């Protein structure tokens, strides 16, 4: 048993190293992000294939969309970085809570369990929270990246007035639909890998299909919460010199919306936390 765990750990370390180095070379992560990413991936992969699959589904799909239409995004995003180049703070904002939940699941022996409150309410809630976490992260990223490339002009979620692309809290139909699709991908990943790695009674296994609409809803909800926080607690202004939407106050910046309370990482962390908790509660009631 110990040898099996050691083999899994070494394989996880090797795969985490390869992915982190690849992400660094492709500029999806900077050096600090690659180091944090290695640690997060090691925790997920060594804890269970389902958890690793959820993280990788989010990371690869989001990184791919970040690269889509980079030239157009360069002209819109004041904080544009080629490839995304997420740092350690951004990595932890998008995976820190999930890593804690994954460790807690393993500590309670629930890494190979299905969502079933009859067996364990705690494990069901924890795994549900992990699903909600990555559905939210993926939904927010897909919504932002595809919404920026949308031909339609975004509307501020609080007033529905048209705003400049890049405005925090601006939403589009394309981006909103993308957030639900992103959540669905997370649910599908959990479902497919779970059927291969877990052994449940037939009625419990069939009920796991409810993860699909739940994850899609979590992706949509997480994106909307993120937009609402961005519109109210994150500053957006139009710089008359750069001709771009910026997130800082200056004499040349005309305010569009939001208070200067949270930055983008803060908004992401709060929206992820709320979606994680709500999805965990939903799983306890559904399963």
KAMOPE-V256325 format. One record per residue. N is the residue number from 0. SS is DSSP state (alpha for helix, beta for strand, coil for the rest). Layout:
# KAMOPE-V256325
n=N ss=SS
n=N ss=SS
This chain:
# KAMOPE-V256325
n=0 ss=coil
n=1 ss=alpha
n=2 ss=alpha
n=3 ss=alpha
n=4 ss=alpha
n=5 ss=alpha
n=6 ss=alpha
n=7 ss=alpha
n=8 ss=alpha
n=9 ss=alpha
n=10 ss=alpha
n=11 ss=alpha
n=12 ss=alpha
n=13 ss=alpha
n=14 ss=alpha
n=15 ss=alpha
n=16 ss=alpha
n=17 ss=alpha
n=18 ss=alpha
n=19 ss=alpha
n=20 ss=alpha
n=21 ss=alpha
n=22 ss=alpha
n=23 ss=alpha
n=24 ss=alpha
n=25 ss=coil
n=26 ss=coil
n=27 ss=coil
n=28 ss=beta
n=29 ss=coil
n=30 ss=alpha
n=31 ss=alpha
n=32 ss=alpha
n=33 ss=alpha
n=34 ss=alpha
n=35 ss=alpha
n=36 ss=alpha
n=37 ss=alpha
n=38 ss=alpha
n=39 ss=alpha
n=40 ss=alpha
n=41 ss=alpha
n=42 ss=alpha
n=43 ss=alpha
n=44 ss=alpha
n=45 ss=alpha
n=46 ss=alpha
n=47 ss=coil
n=48 ss=alpha
n=49 ss=alpha
n=50 ss=alpha
n=51 ss=alpha
n=52 ss=alpha
n=53 ss=alpha
n=54 ss=alpha
n=55 ss=alpha
n=56 ss=alpha
n=57 ss=alpha
n=58 ss=alpha
n=59 ss=alpha
n=60 ss=alpha
n=61 ss=alpha
n=62 ss=alpha
n=63 ss=alpha
n=64 ss=alpha
n=65 ss=alpha
n=66 ss=alpha
n=67 ss=coil
n=68 ss=coil
n=69 ss=alpha
n=70 ss=alpha
n=71 ss=alpha
n=72 ss=alpha
n=73 ss=alpha
n=74 ss=coil
n=75 ss=coil
n=76 ss=beta
n=77 ss=coil
n=78 ss=coil
n=79 ss=coil
n=80 ss=coil
n=81 ss=coil
n=82 ss=coil
n=83 ss=coil
n=84 ss=coil
n=85 ss=beta
n=86 ss=coil
n=87 ss=alpha
n=88 ss=alpha
n=89 ss=alpha
n=90 ss=alpha
n=91 ss=alpha
n=92 ss=alpha
n=93 ss=alpha
n=94 ss=alpha
n=95 ss=alpha
n=96 ss=alpha
n=97 ss=alpha
n=98 ss=alpha
n=99 ss=alpha
n=100 ss=alpha
n=101 ss=alpha
n=102 ss=alpha
n=103 ss=alpha
n=104 ss=alpha
n=105 ss=alpha
n=106 ss=alpha
n=107 ss=coil
n=108 ss=coil
n=109 ss=coil
n=110 ss=coil
n=111 ss=coil
n=112 ss=coil
n=113 ss=coil
n=114 ss=coil
n=115 ss=coil
n=116 ss=coil
n=117 ss=coil
n=118 ss=coil
n=119 ss=coil
n=120 ss=alpha
n=121 ss=alpha
n=122 ss=alpha
n=123 ss=alpha
n=124 ss=alpha
n=125 ss=alpha
n=126 ss=alpha
n=127 ss=alpha
n=128 ss=alpha
n=129 ss=alpha
n=130 ss=alpha
n=131 ss=alpha
n=132 ss=alpha
n=133 ss=alpha
n=134 ss=alpha
n=135 ss=alpha
n=136 ss=alpha
n=137 ss=alpha
n=138 ss=alpha
n=139 ss=alpha
n=140 ss=alpha
n=141 ss=alpha
n=142 ss=alpha
n=143 ss=alpha
n=144 ss=alpha
n=145 ss=alpha
n=146 ss=alpha
n=147 ss=alpha
n=148 ss=alpha
n=149 ss=coil
n=150 ss=coil
n=151 ss=coil
n=152 ss=coil
n=153 ss=coil
n=154 ss=beta
n=155 ss=beta
n=156 ss=coil
n=157 ss=coil
n=158 ss=coil
n=159 ss=coil
n=160 ss=coil
n=161 ss=beta
n=162 ss=coil
n=163 ss=coil
n=164 ss=coil
n=165 ss=coil
n=166 ss=coil
n=167 ss=coil
n=168 ss=coil
n=169 ss=beta
n=170 ss=beta
n=171 ss=coil
n=172 ss=alpha
n=173 ss=alpha
n=174 ss=alpha
n=175 ss=alpha
n=176 ss=alpha
n=177 ss=alpha
n=178 ss=alpha
n=179 ss=alpha
n=180 ss=alpha
n=181 ss=alpha
n=182 ss=alpha
n=183 ss=alpha
n=184 ss=alpha
n=185 ss=alpha
n=186 ss=alpha
n=187 ss=alpha
n=188 ss=alpha
n=189 ss=alpha
n=190 ss=alpha
n=191 ss=alpha
n=192 ss=alpha
n=193 ss=alpha
n=194 ss=alpha
n=195 ss=alpha
n=196 ss=alpha
n=197 ss=coil
n=198 ss=coil
n=199 ss=coil
n=200 ss=coil
n=201 ss=alpha
n=202 ss=alpha
n=203 ss=alpha
n=204 ss=alpha
n=205 ss=alpha
n=206 ss=alpha
n=207 ss=alpha
n=208 ss=alpha
n=209 ss=alpha
n=210 ss=alpha
n=211 ss=alpha
n=212 ss=alpha
n=213 ss=alpha
n=214 ss=alpha
n=215 ss=alpha
n=216 ss=alpha
n=217 ss=alpha
n=218 ss=alpha
n=219 ss=alpha
n=220 ss=alpha
n=221 ss=alpha
n=222 ss=alpha
n=223 ss=alpha
n=224 ss=alpha
n=225 ss=alpha
n=226 ss=alpha
n=227 ss=alpha
n=228 ss=alpha
n=229 ss=alpha
n=230 ss=alpha
n=231 ss=alpha
n=232 ss=alpha
n=233 ss=coil
n=234 ss=coil
n=235 ss=beta
n=236 ss=beta
n=237 ss=beta
n=238 ss=beta
n=239 ss=coil
n=240 ss=coil
n=241 ss=coil
n=242 ss=coil
n=243 ss=beta
n=244 ss=beta
n=245 ss=beta
n=246 ss=coil
n=247 ss=coil
n=248 ss=coil
n=249 ss=coil
n=250 ss=coil
n=251 ss=coil
n=252 ss=beta
n=253 ss=beta
n=254 ss=beta
n=255 ss=beta
n=256 ss=beta
n=257 ss=coil
n=258 ss=coil
n=259 ss=coil
n=260 ss=coil
n=261 ss=coil
n=262 ss=coil
n=263 ss=alpha
n=264 ss=alpha
n=265 ss=alpha
n=266 ss=alpha
n=267 ss=alpha
n=268 ss=alpha
n=269 ss=alpha
n=270 ss=alpha
n=271 ss=alpha
n=272 ss=alpha
n=273 ss=alpha
n=274 ss=alpha
n=275 ss=alpha
n=276 ss=alpha
n=277 ss=alpha
n=278 ss=alpha
n=279 ss=alpha
n=280 ss=alpha
n=281 ss=alpha
n=282 ss=alpha
n=283 ss=alpha
n=284 ss=alpha
n=285 ss=alpha
n=286 ss=coil
